[in-house]
Amino acid sequence: MGTLTNGNATIPYEHHTAPGLDWRKAGRTDLDPILKECVILATAPSAEGHPHHSIPDGTRMVAISDDKDPQSPVLLMSRVEISKFFDGVIAGEFDEFRASAEELDAAAGATT
């Protein structure tokens, strides 16, 4: 059985397509009840036999999914790939995808 944590609390959580992983979500979301509005990440097993030449065996991988559906797809990315993505987020390169204040307020109202 895996877990899900927001940095403040941890609960049992099993993702059907990636069992046994310990998932993490943003601390600004709740766990009890689970507020289903977050991307979740987990340390995945190291790559073995990956079809892309840039991912040799032993490459440390990160699993990414959506917490709304424990049977949703899991994306596996190398730590290098996810680090480059995070650098872009920090640099503001993806700000156009952020929710507006109105969207955030509406989502908060829908969960209460």
Sequence and secondary structure as in RCSB ss.txt:
>XXXX:A:sequence
MGTLTNGNATIPYEHHTAPGLDWRKAGRTDLDPILKECVILATAPSAEGHPHHSIPDGTRMVAISDDKDPQSPVL
LMSRVEISKFFDGVIAGEFDEFRASAEELDAAAGATT
>XXXX:A:secstr
  EEE SS EEE   TTSTT EEE  TTS BTTB    EEEEEE   SS SSTTS TT  EEEEEETT TTS  E
EEEHHHHHHHHHHHHTTTTGGGS  HHHHHHHHHHT 
